[in-house]
Amino acid sequence: MSFSELGICPEILEAIEVLGFETPSPIQERAIPPALDGADILGLSHTGSGKTLAFSIPALESIDPTLREVQVLCLAPTRELAVQICREVDKLALFLDGVSAVPIYGGASFGPQLAALKRGVQFVVGTPGRVIDLMEQGELKPDHISMLILDEADEMLDMGFQEDIDRVVSLLPAERQTLLFSATMSAAIRKLVDSVARDPQEIAIERPQLTVPTCEQIVYEVVFSSRIEVLSRLIEMGRMKRGLVFANTKRVVDDIVDGLLARGYAVDRLHGDMPQTLRERVMDSFRKGNLTVLVATDIAARGLDIDDVDTVVNFELPRDPEDYVHRIGRTARAGRKGRAVSFIGRRDFSLLARLERFVGVRMQREKVMTGTQVEEVRRESLVDEILENATTAAELPEELLDIDMPADQLLAAMFNILVAKTSRELQPIPEDRPSKFARASRPAEDGDTPVEKGNDWSSLQQSVTLFMNGGKLLGLRPKDIAGLFYNEGGAPKGTVGDIRLFLKHSLIEVSPEIAPQLIERLGTCQICGYEVNIREDKGRPEGTNAPMEREFRPRERRGASYAGRGNTNFRRERGDRRDSRERGNERSERVFYDKFSRRPRRREW
């Protein structure tokens, strides 16, 4: 089937031809005709399936070019996606005179967005928070909006935009067409569809297999400063005989290459600043096996056709899930086995969960190999190499015949010399040290009961700390938070550890395997009637000397009794004298409690 058979107007067909699209994708083929007829649509299709054209074409067809008012509103979860959709809409509207689109999102100046609205755009693509702000200010008038589009609806719900979506929908005309697209179908999506659409046509596109089963996908949690050393250890242990390493920027590519060259590895780079002749020379050297590792950016690596790459390393996770698929697709080709290794930091758990949801595979978590493990593998590999080269016809060199020394001592000395000559001095990294939250394993004893702060962590050796913006001022207790994580977050038994309550926030240690799921499910949630946000704990901001918030302790625990509360001399004797700054802090805490208890603040995006 061609686009011309879908009933699209000639102006948009001409733009589609200019863009180089020949045949519609399955979601476009099935969604565009009923959408053109005015039906509400529920499209279930993965990212990269062509959803943007599936809703942009009917939206542009519905616009009256002579009316300089907003007629189509599209909500997207992120500013990047909003800008991307707007660019596609502008391309499709190339031959539609008088039709324009604008992206509006938070974190940017209001000026250009307000100017575009006053100029009279018909197609607005925005994030829910900024859309609400402009609607409430009267700058974005919903009176003429005839179509609402929700793209990546499951992602918006995961990010806590449910209330914002409801608010936007309540401001729109009741008589409108709704197009909703999601990669997954859940109870929350079904509830959202029921509230915003009328008898929608459900169009589900079967998800293709994005990764091959012969590609092993592994994740290492590594701080950024340790990644070159960990990459070196992968090479040392023979886990990368010929590897491709991907980074997001040219600067990081240069840093990786410089670090590996300093360690003595055969490595080169590939990025956009290199002339074509040099790029071809590097590729030819890599194909011939003269290079062990090739480090590249996504743009420079497009079009690479190398069949015998055994390992692909994501030095940094790509922001676009499709880039991840393209990267790891360069290994495990033609039925061969391959390995895709990804380095992540403590702020990458939500992105990792998004990638896993996109490819439909849970990646295998592994601990970084220690220096001792690397040394053991080195020695074993050296022994294997010696045995492979040993032959029955081998003779001792003449220089060794006259040495009067037991054979085992001579072999040991020679082996140690080989180890010293072939080994590289390993650099210590933070991952070599045991986690500061690790606890020694011990067998369960009769009568053991879970501690109040979560669960017995005897079986957990590492943990991830999650931050929650609610603490003792809200009257929270450890068991309230543990119940939230187990009941609402779906955490398996024993995966929630210590829960530390402070005045205005809480820190919760959880198993690394369950952290992405908890962040995804509990990003914005309710606990004891209050709305809170849960995310990966980022620690204290760099460069600040501000002390960490002290744990709240009741007054009587600091040595001041209620009987002496009104006696200044008594307070001085008991060491409970407070200066004006401390009293000011208490007043600010009471103001915070009053505001927070009246109405939870809406999270801005």
C-alpha positions as CSV (number, residue, x, y, z in Angstrom):
1,M,0.0,0.0,0.0
2,S,1.2,3.5,-0.8
3,F,0.5,6.8,1.0
4,S,-1.7,7.9,-1.8
5,E,-4.2,5.1,-1.1
6,L,-4.8,6.4,2.5
7,G,-6.8,9.4,1.4
8,I,-4.2,12.1,2.2
9,C,-4.4,15.5,0.6
10,P,-2.0,16.3,-2.3
11,E,0.0,18.9,-0.4
12,I,0.9,16.5,2.4
13,L,1.6,13.7,-0.2
14,E,4.1,16.0,-1.9
15,A,5.9,16.7,1.4
16,I,6.0,12.9,2.1
17,E,7.6,12.4,-1.3
18,V,10.2,15.1,-0.6
19,L,11.0,13.5,2.7
20,G,11.6,10.2,1.0
21,F,8.9,8.0,2.5
22,E,7.7,5.4,0.1
23,T,5.3,3.1,1.9
24,P,3.5,3.6,5.2
25,S,4.5,1.7,8.3
26,P,1.9,-0.7,9.9
27,I,0.8,1.9,12.5
28,Q,0.4,4.6,9.8
29,E,-1.5,2.3,7.4
30,R,-4.0,1.3,10.1
31,A,-4.3,4.6,12.0
32,I,-4.4,7.3,9.4
33,P,-7.7,6.4,7.5
34,P,-9.9,6.2,10.6
35,A,-8.3,9.3,12.1
36,L,-9.0,11.2,8.9
37,D,-12.6,10.1,9.3
38,G,-12.8,11.7,12.7
39,A,-12.5,8.6,14.9
40,D,-10.7,8.6,18.3
41,I,-7.6,6.4,18.2
42,L,-5.8,4.3,20.8
43,G,-2.5,3.3,19.1
44,L,-0.3,0.7,20.8
45,S,3.1,0.8,19.1
46,H,6.7,0.9,20.1
47,T,9.0,3.9,19.7
48,G,10.4,4.2,16.2
49,S,7.4,2.7,14.5
50,G,6.3,5.9,12.8
51,K,3.7,7.1,15.3
52,T,4.6,10.8,14.6
53,L,3.4,10.6,11.0
54,A,0.4,8.5,12.1
55,F,-1.0,11.4,14.2
56,S,0.6,14.4,12.4
57,I,-1.0,13.8,9.0
58,P,-4.6,13.6,10.3
59,A,-3.9,16.6,12.6
60,L,-2.7,18.7,9.7
61,E,-5.6,17.6,7.6
62,S,-8.0,18.9,10.3
63,I,-6.5,22.4,10.4
64,D,-8.2,25.4,8.8
65,P,-5.3,27.5,7.5
66,T,-7.4,30.7,7.5
67,L,-8.0,30.5,11.2
68,R,-5.0,31.9,13.2
69,E,-5.9,30.0,16.4
70,V,-4.6,26.9,18.1
71,Q,-6.5,24.0,16.6
72,V,-4.3,21.0,17.5
73,L,-2.7,20.3,20.9
74,C,-0.1,17.5,21.3
75,L,1.2,16.6,24.7
76,A,4.6,14.9,25.1
77,P,6.6,13.8,28.1
78,T,9.9,15.6,27.4
79,R,11.1,18.8,25.7
80,E,13.3,16.8,23.4
81,L,10.3,14.8,22.1
82,A,8.2,18.0,21.8
83,V,10.9,19.6,19.6
84,Q,11.3,16.5,17.5
85,I,7.6,16.2,16.9
86,C,7.4,19.9,15.9
87,R,10.2,19.5,13.4
88,E,8.4,16.6,11.7
89,V,5.1,18.6,11.6
90,D,6.9,21.5,10.0
91,K,8.3,19.2,7.3
92,L,4.9,17.7,6.6
93,A,3.4,21.2,6.4
94,L,6.0,22.3,3.9
95,F,3.4,22.9,1.1
96,L,0.5,23.9,3.4
97,D,0.4,27.7,3.2
98,G,-0.4,29.4,6.5
99,V,0.0,26.4,8.7
100,S,2.7,26.5,11.4
101,A,3.6,24.6,14.6
102,V,5.5,25.6,17.8
103,P,7.0,23.6,20.7
104,I,6.4,24.9,24.2
105,Y,8.1,23.5,27.3
106,G,9.4,24.4,30.7
107,G,12.9,25.4,31.4
108,A,12.9,27.9,28.5
109,S,12.0,31.6,28.2
110,F,8.3,32.4,27.8
111,G,9.1,35.2,25.3
112,P,9.5,33.2,22.0
113,Q,6.7,30.9,22.9
114,L,4.3,33.8,23.7
115,A,5.4,35.5,20.5
116,A,4.5,32.4,18.4
117,L,1.1,32.1,20.1
118,K,0.3,35.7,19.4
119,R,1.5,35.3,15.8
120,G,-1.2,32.7,15.4
121,V,0.0,29.1,15.2
122,Q,-2.4,26.3,14.7
123,F,-0.4,23.3,16.0
124,V,1.1,23.3,19.5
125,V,3.3,20.6,20.8
126,G,4.2,20.9,24.5
127,T,4.9,19.4,27.9
128,P,2.0,19.3,30.3
129,G,3.4,21.7,32.9
130,R,4.1,24.6,30.5
131,V,0.8,24.0,28.6
132,I,-1.1,24.4,31.9
133,D,0.8,27.6,32.7
134,L,0.0,29.3,29.4
135,M,-3.6,28.1,29.5
136,E,-4.1,29.6,33.0
137,Q,-2.5,32.8,31.9
138,G,-4.9,33.1,29.0
139,E,-2.1,33.0,26.4
140,L,-3.0,29.6,25.0
141,K,-6.7,29.7,24.3
142,P,-8.4,26.3,24.0
143,D,-11.6,27.5,22.4
144,H,-10.8,26.3,18.9
145,I,-8.8,23.1,19.7
146,S,-10.5,20.3,17.8
147,M,-7.9,17.6,18.3
148,L,-5.9,16.4,21.3
149,I,-2.9,14.1,20.8
150,L,-1.2,12.3,23.7
151,D,2.2,10.8,22.5
152,E,4.2,8.4,24.7
153,A,1.2,8.4,27.1
154,D,2.8,5.6,29.2
155,E,5.9,7.6,29.7
156,M,3.9,10.7,30.8
157,L,2.1,8.6,33.4
158,D,5.4,7.1,34.6
159,M,6.7,10.7,35.1
160,G,3.7,11.7,37.2
161,F,1.8,13.8,34.7
162,Q,-1.6,12.2,35.4
163,E,-3.0,15.3,37.3
164,D,-1.6,17.6,34.7
165,I,-3.2,15.7,31.8
166,D,-6.5,15.7,33.6
167,R,-6.2,19.5,34.2
168,V,-5.5,20.1,30.5
169,V,-8.4,17.9,29.4
170,S,-10.8,19.7,31.7
171,L,-9.9,23.0,29.9
172,L,-10.5,21.7,26.4
173,P,-13.8,21.7,24.5
174,A,-15.9,18.5,25.0
175,E,-16.4,18.1,21.2
176,R,-13.0,17.1,20.0
177,Q,-11.0,14.2,18.5
178,T,-8.5,12.4,20.6
179,L,-5.5,10.4,19.4
180,L,-3.6,8.5,22.1
181,F,-0.4,6.6,21.5
182,S,1.5,4.3,24.0
183,A,4.1,1.7,23.8
184,T,2.4,-0.4,26.5
185,M,-1.1,-1.1,27.7
186,S,-1.7,-1.0,31.5
187,A,-4.6,-0.4,33.8
188,A,-3.5,3.2,34.1
189,I,-3.5,3.7,30.3
190,R,-6.9,2.1,30.1
191,K,-8.2,4.4,32.8
192,L,-6.8,7.4,30.9
193,V,-8.3,6.3,27.6
194,D,-11.7,5.9,29.2
195,S,-11.5,9.5,30.6
196,V,-10.3,11.3,27.5
197,A,-11.6,9.4,24.4
198,R,-15.0,8.3,23.1
199,D,-15.2,4.7,21.7
200,P,-11.7,4.8,20.4
201,Q,-10.5,2.3,17.7
202,E,-7.7,0.3,19.3
203,I,-4.8,-0.4,16.9
204,A,-2.1,-2.7,18.3
205,I,1.1,-3.2,16.3
206,E,3.1,-6.3,17.2
207,R,6.5,-5.4,18.5
208,P,9.4,-6.7,16.4
209,Q,12.4,-8.3,18.0
210,L,14.9,-5.5,18.5
211,T,17.9,-7.6,19.7
212,V,19.1,-11.0,18.8
213,P,19.1,-13.8,21.4
214,T,22.9,-14.5,20.8
215,C,23.8,-11.0,22.1
216,E,24.5,-11.0,25.9
217,Q,23.6,-7.7,27.4
218,I,25.5,-6.8,30.6
219,V,25.4,-3.7,32.9
220,Y,28.2,-2.5,35.2
221,E,27.5,0.3,37.7
222,V,30.6,2.4,37.5
223,V,31.4,6.0,38.4
224,F,32.5,8.0,35.3
225,S,36.1,8.4,36.5
226,S,36.6,4.6,36.7
227,R,35.2,3.7,33.3
228,I,38.5,3.7,31.4
229,E,40.1,1.5,34.0
230,V,37.1,-0.9,33.9
231,L,37.3,-0.9,30.1
232,S,41.0,-1.8,30.3
233,R,40.2,-4.7,32.6
234,L,37.7,-6.1,30.1
235,I,40.4,-6.1,27.6
236,E,42.9,-7.7,30.1
237,M,40.5,-10.5,30.9
238,G,40.0,-11.4,27.3
239,R,36.4,-10.2,27.2
240,M,37.1,-7.9,24.3
241,K,39.2,-9.3,21.4
242,R,37.8,-6.8,19.0
243,G,35.5,-4.2,20.4
244,L,33.5,-1.1,19.5
245,V,33.2,1.5,22.2
246,F,30.5,4.2,21.9
247,A,30.5,7.6,23.6
248,N,28.0,10.5,23.3
249,T,30.5,13.3,22.5
250,K,33.8,13.7,20.6
251,R,35.5,15.0,23.8
252,V,34.8,11.8,25.6
253,V,35.9,9.7,22.6
254,D,39.3,11.5,22.7
255,D,39.6,11.0,26.5
256,I,39.0,7.2,26.1
257,V,41.5,6.8,23.3
258,D,44.2,8.8,25.2
259,G,43.6,6.7,28.3
260,L,43.8,3.4,26.4
261,L,46.9,4.4,24.4
262,A,48.6,5.3,27.7
263,R,47.9,1.8,28.9
264,G,49.5,0.3,25.8
265,Y,46.5,-0.9,23.8
266,A,46.0,-0.8,20.1
267,V,43.1,1.7,19.8
268,D,42.0,4.5,17.5
269,R,39.0,6.9,17.3
270,L,36.3,7.7,14.8
271,H,34.3,11.0,15.0
272,G,32.9,13.8,12.9
273,D,35.9,16.1,13.0
274,M,38.1,13.6,11.2
275,P,38.6,14.0,7.4
276,Q,37.2,11.2,5.3
277,T,40.5,9.8,4.2
278,L,41.7,9.4,7.8
279,R,38.4,7.7,8.7
280,E,38.8,5.2,5.9
281,R,42.3,4.5,7.0
282,V,41.2,3.9,10.6
283,M,38.4,1.6,9.4
284,D,40.7,-0.4,7.2
285,S,43.1,-0.9,10.1
286,F,40.3,-2.1,12.3
287,R,39.0,-4.5,9.7
288,K,42.5,-6.0,9.2
289,G,42.8,-6.6,13.0
290,N,45.6,-4.1,13.6
291,L,43.3,-2.4,16.3
292,T,41.9,-4.1,19.3
293,V,39.4,-1.3,20.1
294,L,37.7,1.4,18.0
295,V,36.1,4.3,19.9
296,A,33.4,6.2,18.1
297,T,30.4,8.5,18.3
298,D,27.0,7.4,17.0
299,I,27.1,9.8,14.0
300,A,30.6,8.7,12.9
301,A,29.7,5.0,13.4
302,R,26.6,5.0,11.2
303,G,27.0,2.7,8.2
304,L,29.8,0.7,9.8
305,D,29.7,-2.9,8.4
306,I,32.0,-5.1,10.5
307,D,31.0,-8.7,11.0
308,D,33.5,-9.9,13.6
309,V,33.0,-7.5,16.5
310,D,32.7,-9.6,19.6
311,T,31.9,-6.8,22.1
312,V,30.2,-3.5,22.0
313,V,30.6,-1.1,25.0
314,N,28.3,1.7,25.8
315,F,30.8,4.0,27.7
316,E,27.7,6.2,28.1
317,L,24.1,5.2,27.7
318,P,22.5,6.8,24.6
319,R,19.5,9.0,25.3
320,D,17.6,7.6,22.3
321,P,16.6,3.9,22.7
322,E,17.0,3.5,18.9
323,D,20.6,4.5,19.1
324,Y,21.1,1.7,21.7
325,V,19.6,-0.8,19.3
326,H,21.8,0.4,16.5
327,R,24.9,0.2,18.7
328,I,24.5,-3.3,19.9
329,G,23.4,-4.5,16.5
330,R,27.0,-4.4,15.4
331,T,27.8,-7.5,17.4
332,A,26.3,-11.1,17.3
333,R,25.9,-10.9,13.5
334,A,25.4,-13.9,11.2
335,G,24.5,-16.2,14.1
336,R,27.7,-15.5,16.0
337,K,27.7,-14.8,19.8
338,G,28.3,-11.3,21.0
339,R,28.3,-9.2,24.1
340,A,26.9,-5.7,24.7
341,V,28.3,-4.0,27.8
342,S,26.9,-0.8,29.3
343,F,28.4,1.4,31.9
344,I,25.9,3.3,34.1
345,G,26.1,5.8,36.9
346,R,23.7,6.2,39.8
347,R,21.7,8.8,37.9
348,D,21.1,6.4,34.9
349,F,18.7,4.0,36.5
350,S,15.6,5.6,35.0
351,L,17.2,5.7,31.5
352,L,18.2,2.1,31.9
353,A,14.7,1.1,32.7
354,R,13.5,3.0,29.7
355,L,16.0,1.1,27.4
356,E,15.0,-2.3,28.9
357,R,11.3,-1.5,28.3
358,F,12.1,-0.5,24.8
359,V,14.1,-3.6,23.8
360,G,12.0,-5.9,26.0
361,V,15.0,-7.5,27.7
362,R,16.2,-7.2,31.2
363,M,20.0,-6.7,31.1
364,Q,22.2,-8.8,33.3
365,R,23.8,-6.9,36.2
366,E,27.4,-7.8,37.0
367,K,29.9,-6.5,39.6
368,V,33.0,-4.8,38.3
369,M,35.9,-7.3,38.3
370,T,38.4,-6.6,41.0
371,G,42.2,-6.3,40.6
372,T,42.6,-9.7,42.2
373,Q,40.2,-11.3,39.7
374,V,42.0,-9.7,36.8
375,E,45.4,-11.0,38.0
376,E,44.0,-14.5,38.4
377,V,42.6,-14.4,34.8
378,R,45.9,-13.1,33.5
379,R,47.9,-15.9,35.1
380,E,45.4,-18.6,33.9
381,S,45.5,-17.2,30.4
382,L,49.3,-17.3,30.5
383,V,49.3,-20.9,31.6
384,D,46.9,-21.8,28.8
385,E,49.1,-20.1,26.3
386,I,52.2,-22.0,27.5
387,L,50.4,-25.3,27.3
388,E,49.1,-24.5,23.7
389,N,52.7,-23.8,22.6
390,A,54.2,-26.8,24.4
391,T,55.4,-29.7,22.1
392,T,57.0,-33.0,22.7
393,A,59.9,-32.2,20.4
394,A,60.8,-29.0,22.4
395,E,64.4,-28.8,23.7
396,L,65.9,-26.7,26.4
397,P,68.1,-23.8,25.1
398,E,71.8,-24.4,25.6
399,E,71.9,-21.5,28.0
400,L,69.7,-23.4,30.4
401,L,71.5,-26.8,30.2
402,D,74.3,-25.8,32.5
403,I,72.1,-24.2,35.2
404,D,72.2,-26.3,38.4
405,M,68.7,-25.6,39.8
406,P,65.6,-27.7,40.4
407,A,63.2,-27.6,37.5
408,D,60.3,-26.4,39.5
409,Q,62.3,-23.4,40.8
410,L,63.5,-22.6,37.3
411,L,59.9,-22.8,35.9
412,A,58.6,-20.6,38.7
413,A,61.2,-17.9,38.1
414,M,60.5,-17.9,34.3
415,F,56.7,-17.8,34.9
416,N,57.1,-14.8,37.2
417,I,59.2,-13.0,34.7
418,L,56.5,-13.6,32.0
419,V,53.8,-12.3,34.3
420,A,55.8,-9.2,35.1
421,K,56.5,-8.5,31.4
422,T,53.0,-9.0,30.2
423,S,51.1,-7.4,33.0
424,R,49.9,-3.8,33.3
425,E,49.8,-2.2,36.7
426,L,46.1,-1.9,37.6
427,Q,44.9,1.5,38.9
428,P,42.7,1.3,42.1
429,I,39.1,2.5,41.6
430,P,36.3,3.1,44.1
431,E,34.6,-0.1,42.8
432,D,37.4,-2.2,44.3
433,R,36.3,-1.2,47.8
434,P,33.3,-3.0,49.3
435,S,30.1,-0.9,49.5
436,K,29.9,1.1,52.7
437,F,26.4,-0.3,53.1
438,A,27.5,-3.9,52.7
439,R,26.8,-6.2,55.6
440,A,28.4,-9.5,56.4
441,S,26.3,-12.6,55.5
442,R,25.2,-14.7,58.4
443,P,22.8,-17.7,58.6
444,A,19.3,-17.0,59.7
445,E,18.7,-17.8,63.4
446,D,15.6,-19.0,65.1
447,G,13.5,-16.1,66.3
448,D,15.0,-13.6,63.9
449,T,12.4,-11.0,62.9
450,P,12.7,-8.2,60.3
451,V,14.0,-4.9,61.7
452,E,11.5,-2.0,61.8
453,K,13.7,-0.1,59.3
454,G,12.9,-2.5,56.4
455,N,14.3,-6.0,56.3
456,D,17.3,-8.0,57.3
457,W,20.0,-7.3,54.7
458,S,22.1,-10.3,55.5
459,S,21.8,-11.5,51.8
460,L,22.5,-8.1,50.2
461,Q,26.1,-7.0,49.5
462,Q,25.4,-3.7,47.8
463,S,22.6,-1.1,47.9
464,V,21.2,1.9,46.1
465,T,20.0,4.9,48.1
466,L,16.7,6.4,47.0
467,F,15.6,9.9,48.1
468,M,12.0,10.8,49.1
469,N,11.0,14.4,49.8
470,G,9.0,13.6,52.9
471,G,10.1,12.9,56.4
472,K,9.3,13.3,60.1
473,L,7.5,16.6,59.7
474,L,4.8,14.6,57.8
475,G,4.5,12.1,60.6
476,L,6.0,9.3,58.4
477,R,7.3,6.1,60.0
478,P,9.7,3.6,58.6
479,K,7.0,1.0,58.3
480,D,4.9,3.4,56.2
481,I,7.7,3.8,53.7
482,A,8.4,0.0,53.7
483,G,4.8,-0.7,53.1
484,L,4.7,1.8,50.1
485,F,7.8,0.1,48.5
486,Y,6.5,-3.4,49.0
487,N,2.8,-2.9,48.3
488,E,2.8,-0.1,45.7
489,G,6.3,-0.5,44.3
490,G,6.1,-4.3,44.0
491,A,9.5,-4.8,45.7
492,P,10.3,-8.5,46.4
493,K,10.7,-9.5,50.1
494,G,14.1,-8.6,51.4
495,T,15.0,-5.9,48.8
496,V,14.3,-2.8,51.1
497,G,16.9,-2.1,53.7
498,D,17.7,0.8,56.0
499,I,15.2,3.7,56.1
500,R,16.6,6.9,57.5
501,L,14.1,9.6,58.4
502,F,15.0,13.3,58.5
503,L,12.9,16.4,59.0
504,K,12.0,17.0,55.4
505,H,13.3,14.0,53.5
506,S,14.0,10.3,53.8
507,L,16.8,8.0,52.5
508,I,15.9,4.4,51.7
509,E,18.5,1.8,50.8
510,V,17.2,-0.8,48.3
511,S,18.7,-3.6,46.2
512,P,20.3,-2.4,43.0
513,E,18.2,-4.9,41.0
514,I,14.9,-3.4,42.2
515,A,15.9,0.3,42.1
516,P,14.8,1.0,38.5
517,Q,11.4,-0.6,39.0
518,L,10.8,1.5,42.2
519,I,11.8,4.7,40.6
520,E,9.6,3.9,37.6
521,R,6.5,3.0,39.7
522,L,6.9,5.4,42.6
523,G,8.4,8.5,40.9
524,T,5.4,10.5,42.0
525,C,3.1,8.8,44.6
526,Q,0.9,9.2,47.6
527,I,1.9,8.2,51.2
528,C,-0.2,8.9,54.2
529,G,-2.2,11.4,52.2
530,Y,0.7,13.4,50.9
531,E,2.2,13.5,47.4
532,V,5.9,12.8,47.3
533,N,8.6,12.2,44.7
534,I,11.1,9.4,44.8
535,R,14.3,9.4,42.8
536,E,17.9,8.3,43.0
537,D,19.8,10.0,45.8
538,K,22.3,12.4,44.2
539,G,24.0,13.3,47.5
540,R,25.2,16.8,48.4
541,P,25.7,19.2,45.5
542,E,29.3,19.4,44.4
543,G,31.2,22.5,45.7
544,T,28.9,23.2,48.6
545,N,30.1,23.2,52.2
546,A,26.5,23.3,53.6
547,P,26.1,20.7,56.4
548,M,23.8,17.8,55.8
549,E,20.4,18.0,57.4
550,R,20.5,16.6,60.9
551,E,18.2,13.9,61.9
552,F,15.2,15.2,63.9
553,R,15.3,14.3,67.6
554,P,12.5,15.2,70.0
555,R,13.3,18.0,72.5
556,E,13.2,15.7,75.5
557,R,16.0,13.5,73.9
558,R,18.4,16.5,73.9
559,G,18.2,16.7,77.6
560,A,15.6,19.4,78.1
561,S,12.5,18.4,80.1
562,Y,9.1,19.9,79.7
563,A,9.2,21.2,83.3
564,G,12.1,23.4,82.6
565,R,10.9,24.7,79.2
566,G,10.0,28.1,80.6
567,N,13.1,28.7,82.7
568,T,16.0,30.3,80.9
569,N,18.5,29.5,83.6
570,F,17.4,25.9,83.5
571,R,17.9,25.8,79.7
572,R,21.4,27.2,80.1
573,E,22.3,24.6,82.7
574,R,21.0,21.8,80.6
575,G,23.0,23.0,77.5
576,D,19.8,23.8,75.5
577,R,20.4,27.4,74.9
578,R,19.3,28.4,71.4
579,D,20.4,31.5,69.5
580,S,18.2,33.6,67.2
581,R,19.4,31.6,64.1
582,E,18.1,28.3,65.6
583,R,14.8,29.9,66.5
584,G,14.5,31.2,62.9
585,N,15.1,27.7,61.6
586,E,12.3,26.4,63.7
587,R,9.9,29.1,62.4
588,S,10.8,28.2,58.8
589,E,10.2,24.5,59.6
590,R,6.8,25.3,60.9
591,V,6.0,27.4,57.8
592,F,7.2,24.5,55.6
593,Y,5.0,22.1,57.6
594,D,1.9,24.4,57.3
595,K,2.3,24.8,53.6
596,F,3.0,21.2,52.9
597,S,0.2,19.9,55.0
598,R,-2.4,22.2,53.3
599,R,-1.7,21.3,49.8
600,P,1.1,19.3,48.2
601,R,3.0,21.2,45.7
602,R,2.7,20.1,42.0
603,R,6.0,18.9,40.6
604,E,7.2,21.2,37.7
605,W,8.6,19.6,34.6
